[in-house]
Amino acid sequence: MYIGEKAQRTGGTKKTGDNISPVFRRLLLGRGISEEEMPAFLHPSLDGLASPYEVYGMERAVERIRRAVDKKEKILIFGDYDCDGICAISILMLALRGRADVSYFIPNRITDGYGMSVDLLKDIISHRKPDLVVTVDCGITAAEEVEFLKSQGIDVVVTDHHEPQDTIPDCIVVDAKIDKKGFYDMCGAGVALKLVQALFGKEYENYLDICAIATIADVVPLVKDNRIIAYYGLRKCIETPRRGIKLLAGAEKLTSQDVMFRLAPRINAAGRLGSAMKAVDLFLDEDYFLLKSLAEELERDNTRRQQICEQVVAEAKKALRGIDFLKTRIIVLHNQSWEAGVLGIAAARLVEEFKCPAILFSGDGAEYKGSARSVKNVNIFMLLSRHSEMFTTFGGHAQAAGVGISAENFEAFRKALEEDVAANYPATDFLPAETYDMKLSADEDFLALAKELDLLEPTGYGNPKPEFLLEESGLRFDRVGFGPHVKCVRGDLELMGFSRYSSLIGTTRGKTAVEFSLGVGCFQNRVYAQGILRGTKVLSLDISDEDARRMCLHQLNFEGRADVVRIDKEKAEEFAACPFGTAFVVFGQKEYERLCLDVKGAGNLPVYVGAQKWLNPQTCVVFAPSEQFDFGYFGRVVFAGRALTDGYIAHVAASVAECFDLYCEQPEPPRVSDDKIRAAFVAFDGMARKKERAVSPSALANTVKQRARISTEEYGISRLILEELGLISVSDRGIITVSRNKTDLTQSAVYRNVRQK
């Protein structure tokens, strides 16, 4: 049991902040949590929830709904099709079911669009004939639709959490963001829970689990009321889980990360690809076989959603190639074939990778529908509000919004946004920022701290999982098995990096700053501190010639000729002074040092070793770029060193608008003899015949080098050639397969490069 587990299960003991470590205390203070606030924050209590009557319009809403219940009126709950809306509907349905004649409706994202419309309401009224309509997670912009309902003799209660516009609906409105008194940053389900609390008192506690899922999924700040709801809601998911939640989650213990990355996407998938109404049964029904079938269907929907989203992101990235990010700091794209339901997720992906706002549109008719996401420094709601005269529909908040626009206005809208961002937001707003909470010393007790961090759960937006910075020399990452992931073991701390960090393998880079989140790992009864890499930054570069050369061997895969333009140092300094658009490429330690001496400002640029951290084309130095390094979003590349082949230069030049050479050095590819290649093949073949399995890539390399009597470089080149020709392959488990078919070595591009005169 780790620190915090008991408190999470029981609600815990009221503690002071005196029994926490100095490092943890400093972390909390850095997040703006005072000494006095620490006990309540670390050990939340339901008694800390604000009164529901602090929410604007609550008294009038309670009075009208109670009257509807007493008079047996027909109540229709109208909600949004995302996880928040589904959860909000479920809370009100469960609370009112058995007390009132209540039903619900969720529009179809594809056929009905977002929110209310008069045509949709006409159809609903003809079939349902409600006396009272209660909206959840929508309605704050539905002034026209509310007037229509009133004209039909139907009362309306709008409950919402989105930002109001100049005109709010002329009805009972429950939205804390109207007056922003007290705590107002709740999700739609949070507002619905407050409504139930005001209506039925402590009964609201029965629905904390549903509200917790929506609170985490809708990415509202996990502070104050939201933290209390998420804390106790997740506890309820563990202690008395609803059958539907348990089946969909597929886990006994549900964490905030499970909700965000497993549960919420599957609930959302129903509404993104069609009707979300089936997802409500997840909370309302108790039949095991129905819920199991529903969970399986939502799993299939989510898999399809992921595939569609990946396609949208790939197509968006392709469309962004060649854009001058020095001038254009907002992404606005349209594709008529894109699924509207995944645009928000895809836009969020682009924001994460490019560090600038993104708005994606779909539609092939007179109107385009779009979803917007943004970076911290750009309030997308305020930005879009300045151009609202162009919209057919609009709503949202600081980091996310939905927009409808006529097709004929799209290009004018895109241009207006680009000009607005260029005029009102400095380039520094879009530079990647360091996001770590605090710097740790090398002698920190990482395991004790990792256990203590459990007290912060549930984590999420507003209370993110902490990230730390460690600055250390001599860190060396090794491959995990034969896969793409890497790790570095340093005392009681094991740093893990996923595939994007594969370029770190086997390289000591000098002094490096590593950003990582910290948790507790357990393997074969060994408990240890596990850090997950979030980024690396070179503080002082010190890479051996052998390592640098090894990192560049993949360049031998390319052939061709490149025509690059020679530039002088003055021009290079001009490029270095621009915040975006230029990648200076070097391939060795001495080349990097020369660049820093010759070109003013180059020594202050961020350095990427092997792989880039994101696609944001911040002007930088790239040391020995890996095969995966994508230059396509840089406006220009300046070679300040000698590549292994002219073909690699041609490969890079083909992906950028401008390609320059600072020193005009001719590539000198390495050489390897046919005898060495044959010796390497014999060594691989011998291992395959004896069914020897290498336990790690380094063990495999050492075995082959020893048996073939070849150098590290000769091993690397020989293996590239043999794998390119299909003569050898190595599985993820280190099993070697060899083809003994006669093959002409000249069919290999690598071979041709190393054998050329």
Helices and strands as residue ranges (DSSP letters): H 5-10, G 17-19, H 22-30, H 38-42, G 46-48, G 52-54, H 58-70, E 74-79, H 83-96, E 101-105, H 118-128, E 132-136, H 143-151, E 155-159, E 172-174, H 188-200, G 201-207, H 208-217, H 224-239, H 243-249, H 256-258, I 259-263, H 264-273, H 277-284, H 288-320, E 331-334, G 340-342, H 343-354, E 358-362, E 367-373, H 380-385, G 388-390, E 391-396, E 400-406, G 407-409, H 410-424, G 427-430, E 438-439, H 446-452, G 453-456, E 467-473, E 478-479, E 486-490, E 493-497, G 499-504, E 510-523, E 526-541, H 545-552, G 553-557, E 565-566, H 569-577, E 582-586, H 589-598, G 602-604, E 607-609, E 620-623, E 636-639, H 646-653, E 658-661, H 674-689, H 697-708, H 712-724, E 728-730, E 736-738, G 745-747, H 749-755
